[in-house]
Structures are given as structure tokens and as C-alpha cells.
Amino acid sequence: QVQLVESGGGLVQAGGSLRLTCAPSGRTFSSFAMGWFRQAPGKEREFVAAIIWGGGSTYYADSVKGRFTVSRDNAKNTVYLQMNSLKAEDTAIYYCAARRRFSPLTVRRREEYDAWGQGTQVTVSS
């Protein structure tokens, strides 16, 4: 079974930084793109960022643009989410996800992603 494992979450003060990592565990599959989503208590899971393995095109939610950077290491099959200038409203569980097919029109749709990690908690104190 394909599994994705997130790491790097934790508690940080507002204005601080964290880097999340997502790597496959167990059987892997050929994915076209990777995404990061987050879910705060009482809210729906929302899109944060995405990156295409080939070419490295990136996509961001407006709320994180300019503060977060998604990147990938093709050799390690690993994706990162660098989060700077963190705010209290960034507090959430962060999930990485993989998808086999991709369209820029659907990059924000969580139902288009085929595999998910268990999530890592990010807490930003104000």
C-alpha cells in the first residue's frame, strides 16, 4: 500500500519558520504532482501548495503566497514545504498528497489526489 509520511511539524512562534517534508513509505507509485493541504479545527481541508515532479511548476493558495515555498528532490522522491513568516492562522494539520494525473484547473481539488499522508501538526503561537 502506498503511504506518504509527513514530518517537520511542531510549535513555533508567530514570525518563525518550519520546513515540512513528505516522503513515500513502502510501495511507491508514479505520481505526476504533489500537493500540500491543511485542516484547522472545525474547518474543511484546504489547498496550500502543489508542485509538478517534471519541470517543477508550482501553485500556491493566495493566503500563503510569498511566505511558503514548495520544492522537490526528484532523486529522493521527496517534497518539502518551507514555511516562513508563520501566522497564528497557519495553525493546522498539514497533509501531503500525490496525484497521478494533473490539470492546473483542478490543482486545488482534494478529491483529485490519489494518496494521502497522515498529517503533521503545525501550531503557531501568537
ZAMARGU-4260 file (C-alpha; in steps of 0.2 Angstrom, whole numbers, plus 5000, padded with zeros to 4 digits):
<rodrens>
0) 5000/5000/5000 | 5006/5017/4995 | 5010/5028/5010 | 5016/5046/5012 | 5024/5051/5028
5) 5025/5070/5033 | 5037/5076/5046 | 5044/5093/5052 | 5029/5100/5061 | 5029/5107/5078
10) 5026/5123/5089 | 5033/5139/5083 | 5031/5157/5087 | 5022/5169/5075 | 5035/5176/5063
15) 5045/5160/5064 | 5049/5146/5051 | 5046/5127/5049 | 5050/5115/5035 | 5039/5101/5032
20) 5045/5085/5022 | 5035/5072/5013 | 5042/5056/5008 | 5034/5039/5002 | 5035/5024/5014
25) 5033/5007/5007 | 5027/5004/4989 | 5028/5019/4978 | 5018/5024/4963 | 5022/5035/4948
30) 5014/5052/4953 | 5013/5067/4942 | 5012/5080/4955 | 5012/5083/4974 | 5001/5094/4985
35) 5001/5101/5002 | 4984/5104/5011 | 4980/5109/5028 | 4965/5107/5040 | 4962/5118/5055
40) 4949/5113/5069 | 4931/5115/5063 | 4936/5119/5045 | 4937/5110/5029 | 4954/5104/5022
45) 4961/5117/5011 | 4974/5118/4997 | 4991/5126/5002 | 5003/5122/4988 | 5007/5110/4974
50) 5022/5105/4963 | 5024/5095/4947 | 5038/5082/4948 | 5044/5086/4930 | 5048/5104/4927
55) 5044/5110/4944 | 5030/5121/4941 | 5022/5127/4957 | 5005/5133/4963 | 5000/5142/4979
60) 4985/5147/4989 | 4984/5166/4990 | 4985/5165/5009 | 5002/5158/5008 | 5009/5166/4993
65) 5026/5174/4996 | 5028/5166/5013 | 5028/5147/5009 | 5039/5138/4996 | 5036/5121/4989
70) 5051/5111/4982 | 5055/5093/4977 | 5070/5082/4976 | 5067/5070/4962 | 5082/5059/4967
75) 5075/5057/4984 | 5057/5056/4979 | 5054/5069/4992 | 5044/5085/4993 | 5046/5100/5005
80) 5036/5114/5011 | 5046/5129/5018 | 5035/5140/5028 | 5041/5157/5033 | 5033/5172/5042
85) 5021/5160/5050 | 5005/5167/5057 | 4993/5160/5070 | 4980/5157/5057 | 4993/5144/5049
90) 4989/5133/5063 | 4983/5116/5056 | 4987/5099/5052 | 4996/5098/5036 | 4994/5084/5024
95) 5004/5080/5008 | 4996/5071/4994 | 5000/5063/4977 | 4991/5063/4961 | 4994/5053/4945
100) 4986/5065/4933 | 4986/5083/4933 | 4977/5099/4927 | 4980/5116/4933 | 4962/5119/4933
105) 4960/5106/4947 | 4976/5108/4957 | 4966/5114/4972 | 4953/5100/4972 | 4957/5087/4986
110) 4947/5074/4978 | 4959/5074/4963 | 4973/5067/4974 | 4976/5048/4974 | 4986/5046/4990
115) 4987/5055/5007 | 4999/5055/5022 | 4993/5055/5040 | 4997/5073/5043 | 5009/5083/5054
120) 5003/5096/5067 | 5009/5114/5065 | 5005/5126/5079 | 5009/5144/5078 | 5008/5154/5094
125) 5004/5172/5094
</rodrens>
